[in-house]
Structures are given as C-alpha cells and as structure tokens.
C-alpha cells in the first residue's frame, strides 16, 4: 500500500531512506489521514514549492497535508509543514556570520507515547485515531517530511521499534528511559555527518539528597530525565570560528514536569540540567566558551511564566514556600492530629465536611480541583494529609505534606523540623484546640462572668465547671471565636496537665529531629550536602545497554563555580525556594511568538488546554545562524476546524479548542524545526 500522496506521485522527499522492511512494526502502512482523492493530491502537489538546496539536498518549504479521509471532506485540514524565514530583528544583537559553509536542520517533537494516548485524556477524539497502529504511519510521514539533520524526540515508547525506524530513515540515535515509566527521550542524527563525542542521561530525582526533607522529596521527585549528546561534525563538514574549534554541537532534550502549580519544579529541573551540562563541558579537555548548544523539547513552560523567565533572562526568583511555615490546612480525615499544633500556637484549620464530600476519594472524581486545594492557595496554607493519592495529584499546590498517622506525634515533629516551623514558647496555648481561634485571658469580673454564663446557657452547658473555678479566683482564658473557656490545673490528671505533657513531648521530638534526624533542616549558611545513592546518580542509557557515566561529577563541577553555596539547584532544594541563575545565555528560536499572555500560536492542544509549551533554545553563536523555522499552527486554524465540525457548520468562537491528535495529525504536539547556518 502506498505511504501517502507525496510518495504516490513519485516526489520522494526522504533523504537517505532505506528500503522498507517489517522491522519497525507498522510504521510503513499508509497513513489514511494523509491520503486524499487523486485530484486533491494533484492540486496540493501543484502548490508545493521547494526551498533552495540546503547541504546539497532540496528541502520543501511547504508540505501540505491531505484531507482527513476521502469520505469526510467537511473538516478543513491543517496547513502543512511550512518553513518561514526568520526575521533578522530576532537575531542576537551584535552577532555576525562569515560566508556560510554548512547548514543544519534541527527539529524537536513530542510524539505522544501510546501509554498516554488514552480516551479519557482525549475525550473528543475517536479511539481509532488514538490507537498506536493508526498513528505510527503518520509519525513516520512527519519525520520523513521534516528532513531534519538532528531530531530530538520526547515520549518515545518501545525504543526497539523506534531504533529500527530511525535506522531506516538514515539516523543514528541515543535513547534514555524515564525511571519507573515506559517512555523516554531520544536524540537522532544523520549517519555519516556526525560522530558521537559524549552522551549522558541525567535523572533529576537522583540529584535530590537523601537528607532532603520529606516535603521536598515528595514535591521534586517526578521521574523526569534529561538526555545530552555532544556531536562532532565529520571531517569534511567541520567549521571553525577564528582560532577556536566549533565543530562540536551539544544537544540536550528533556520533557519537564507539567502542571501550572509546579513552576518551581520545572525551574529546578532546568537549573539542574544546565549545571550538569556546564560541569560536563568544563571537565572536557576541548572545552570552549563558544561551543554550540541547543536545548530542545517539551518543556511545559508557558510564555511569561517564572520558569520561562529563567531561560529568557537567565534568572528567576521563587518564594520559599517550603520553609518557615506557620499556617496549615489539615485533611478532615486527620482532624484530631491538628490539636498538638494548635497547642503550640500554630494557625491550623480543618477541611470542612462539605469540602471533604466534594473531594471524593481523591482520584479526581470531583469536578475540577478538590476544594481543599483552592482553599489552601487562597488562604496561603500548607496542606497536611494522610492521603498519598490526594497529595500525588498533579494539581496539588506546592505546600503539601504527607502525615503518617501510624506514628502521629513523631510524624508531626518531623514535619515541623522539615518545614522549619518556628516554635515560639510565648505563644504556646494561645490557640483554641476546638476552632483555632485566639485565646486570651478573661477578666474575672461579675459582668464578664454573667455574660459568659448567658452564653454557656445558650449552648446547653448549664452550670459549667469553670464558673466555680472563677469563684475560687483561678485565672480563666476564653476563645475569642467560640467562647470556649480554659484554665490551668495543678492536678496531674487534669486536661491542662495532659496538654502540657503533650506539648513538652512534641517539643523534645522536634529538637531531636532538628539535631539528629537526616530529614532535619539545614543551616542556611552551611554548605550544600547530601550524597545521592548509586541508583539515583546513574540512569540507564537504553541504546548502550549500560549505565551512563556518573553525572554527579558534572553537577559537582558546576557547583565549583559557586563556592559560597548560595545559589544553584542544591541551595534551591535546601532552602525550599529562592533565586536561580542559569549561568548560560540562551535565545529561543520562536521568541517573537512567546509574548506573555499571548495564545495566538500553539504547539500543544488537547481538549481543555492549549498553549506554546515546546521550545528550541540556542546559544548566541548558534542563534545568530537562524535562517528559517517551521511555522506553528494558529489558534484560529483550530477554531475553524472546530467550527466546521459543529452541527450548525459555523465558527466556534468559544469553548475549549479540540485536541490536535486525530484524523489529520498523529500527536497532540506540533513539531518545531529550524534551519541554521553554522559559523564559518
């Protein structure tokens, strides 16, 4: 069966394409969503124009896509893979190039792993278009049409199949799997044009010290990786910049953690990746400051976000949300555990019964985010729960802590130590254990006692015990909210004596954790410490079938640039936030489309979300050679498709955009690609 209309007409746009075989699964079968009527194919072919020769190969500047199916022409197709000229005003200021000697096409694409192509994630897409067998031919078609020299891929599942496919398309490739996941990242390059100088896989989770507080570990451990490959141009393709060798290109691809509530996690991952690259390059004997560098991938950064600013400006600040915590919101299932913290004078509220009912079982059965999340954000509180399912949700706010109720007091002490909760002995017993209101001393006057008796009678207390305590001259304390009355008793069996014992026991445990516990807080002036385990430091490099080189060496080398220990990824974890400085100047190939709040172009669209979250970031020397780039689809194009599919046949001007994956496209992401002139 033919693979598509372009191939049907004899116009083979594939460079170095090997003969077909069955080794790559069903990547060879015809992509029905790229096939149209013969007349339509001929019309599209007439509109196809070829760009000037790049590296001796004719590249298409426009690769139109066919209609969805011959029998359903009502849905207008997306515009094809079109390359547009880069505006010179977007180039690095002050940069210049000599006579170009070589061109390079670099592309990145999230190919949508089969494990994530689920009907529940894409409810607006027919299941047939989500099936791996249906999408594979389309994936192959796009990779052929891109004509890239270097490919960076994310969500690559079944690496053996991908290895066979890329080999047929004339690529060598390096794969890396995410820990405890089925997918990973890959970087592929044209055979014969490059040779591999170095490559390593960085497991972000492995950089979290064992001594980090549990709240930090649970927030930042996200099973993400970075794959870095250093390539050297073959001898006949080498170029030089002055007296410095520029024949080597460092390429990094990653798929950062998603979720708008995890800006700090993404920024930390970016910082860590750059520290690893800088450290690795610094240890290289051929290190040079002008070495070409490109970072590509699904970064899950929205333009204008703090983590996007870290790449664009090289610096970003994040509040220390995981330190000096004083305001808590407890899951109603562990409401009794809030009492000891209230005795310490801390501000601790409880999830209401209605909020608990709306939350459901924590699996996301409620509409939108659980109410406890919104309340925590609105009131600036740190969530404490015994539900790992609740805290493991992607929309969980930054402030969240798992409390082990099997050892409640010990877990509370560990939490106070890990979050650097400030214990002020002057405010002990200053909170009502029933409602969290402030407690103050009650005036022992007839008028005050009379008002208190009236209130007690209205609540059905009758003749309360505290009345006789007041008659005896014992100081009384009253909650300003619920009017609960408290007093201190010298009796060892009294409630106040038991509360004293509980507070003293908790304070001793907190002190023990602060001094001895591995999860205790660090002195902000102390050097960053904590060694990762071997399993954390090493990540599996699938194409080599062995562990990569110990990447902790790369991180330690990068930390040498910051002997004070006041910055960097390690300090960010230690302090639960703070400032990050990337230490590398980078420029986005699509910078003019990345205005904060602007959503005119998209690289990802699934029902309920769309945005520009995929990127190609280039070092200044490489960015100076930016000459063309792949056009990105506009929101209005997806709106037109949505409107054409509507029952009334009109425009759909509101509501969520449709998913990109479907009959016309094999992934929920659009690829990015750039044509670069290498310096000469």
C-alpha positions, 0 to 999 in steps of 0.5 A: 500500500502506498505511504501517502500522496507525496510518495504516490506521485513519485516526489520522494522527499526522504533523504537517505531512506532505506528500503522498507522492511517489517522491522519497525512494526507498522510504521510503513502502512499508509497513513489514511489521514494523509491520503486524499482523492487523486485530484486533491493530491494533484492540486496540493502537489501543484502548490508545493514549492521547494526551498533552495538546496540546503547541504546539497539536498532540496528541502520543501518549504511547504508540505501540505497535508491531505484531507482527513479521509476521502469520505469526510471532506467537511473538516478543513485540514491543517496547513502543512509543514511550512518553513518561514524565514526568520526575521533578522530583528530576532537575531542576537544583537551584535552577532555576525556570520562569515560566508556560510559553509554548512547548514543544519536542520534541527527539529524537536517533537513530542510524539505522544507515547501510546501509554498516554494516548488514552480516551479519557485524556482525549475525550473528543477524539475517536479511539481509532485515531488514538490507537498506536497502529493508526498513528505510527504511519503518520509519525513516520510521514512527519519525520520523513517530511521534516528532513531534519539533520538532528531530531530530538524526540520526547515520549518515545515508547518501545525504543526497539521499534523506534531504533529500527525506524530511525535506522531506516530513515538514515539516523543514528540515535541515543535513547534514555528511559524515564525511571519507573515509566515506559517512555523516554527521550531520544536524540537522532542524527544523520549517519555519516555527518556526525560522530558521537563525542559524549552522551549522558542521561541525567535523572533529576530525582537522583540529584535530590539528597537523601537528607532532603526533607520529606516535603521536598522529596515528595514535591521534586521527585517526578521521574523526569530525565534529561538526555545530552549528546555532544556531536562532532561534525565529520571531517569534511563538514567541520567549521571553525570560528577564528582560532577556536574549534566549533565543530562540536554541537551539544544537544540536550532534550528533556520533557519537564514536569507539567502542571501550572502549580509546579513552576518551581519544579520545572525551574529546578529541573532546568537549573539542574540540567544546565549545571550538569551540562556546564560541569560536563563541558568544563571537565572536557579537555576541548572545552570552549566558551563558544561551543554550540548548544541547543536545548530542545523539547517539551518543556511545559513552560508557558510564555511569561511564566517564572520558569520561562523567565529563567531561560529568557533572562537567565534568572528567576526568583521563587518564594520559599514556600517550603520553609518557615511555615506557620499556617496549615490546612489539615485533611478532615480525615486527620482532624484530631492530629491538628490539636498538638499544633494548635497547642503550640500556637500554630494557625491550623484549620480543618477541611470542612465536611462539605469540602471533604464530600466534594473531594471524593476519594481523591482520584479526581472524581470531583469536578475540577480541583478538590476544594481543599486545594483552592482553599489552601492557595487562597488562604496561603496554607500548607496542606497536611494529609494522610492521603498519598493519592490526594497529595500525588495529584498533579494539581496539588499546590506546592505546600503539601505534606504527607502525615503518617498517622501510624506514628502521629506525634513523631510524624508531626515533629518531623514535619515541623523540623522539615518545614522549619516551623518556628516554635515560639514558647510565648505563644504556646496555648494561645490557640483554641484546640476546638476552632483555632481561634485566639485565646486570651485571658478573661477578666474575672469580673461579675459582668464578664462572668454573667455574660459568659454564663448567658452564653454557656446557657445558650449552648446547653452547658448549664452550670459549667465547671469553670464558673466555680473555678472563677469563684475560687479566683483561678485565672480563666482564658476564653476563645475569642471565636467560640467562647470556649473557656480554659484554665490551668490545673495543678492536678496531674490528671487534669486536661491542662496537665495532659496538654502540657505533657503533650506539648513538652513531648512534641517539643523534645521530638522536634529538637531531636529531629532538628539535631539528629534526624537526616530529614532535619533542616539545614543551616542556611549558611552551611554548605550544600550536602547530601550524597545521592545513592548509586541508583539515583546518580546513574540512569540507564542509557537504553541504546548502550545497554549500560549505565551512563557515566556518573553525572554527579561529577558534572553537577559537582563541577558546576557547583565549583563555580559557586563556592559560597553555596548560595545559589544553584539547584542544591541551595534551591532544594535546601532552602525550599525556594529562592533565586536561580541563575542559569549561568548560560545565555540562551535565545529561543528560536520562536521568541517573537511568538512567546509574548506573555499572555499571548495564545495566538500560536500553539504547539500543544492542544488537547481538549481543555488546554492549549498553549506554546509549551515546546521550545528550541533554545540556542546559544548566541553563536548558534542563534545568530545562524537562524535562517528559517523555522517551521511555522506553528499552527494558529489558534484560529486554524483550530477554531475553524476546524472546530467550527466546521465540525459543529452541527450548525457548520459555523465558527466556534468562537468559544469553548475549549479548542479540540485536541490536535491528535486525530484524523489529520495529525498523529500527536497532540504536539506540533513539531518545531524545526529550524534551519541554521547556518553554522559559523564559518 
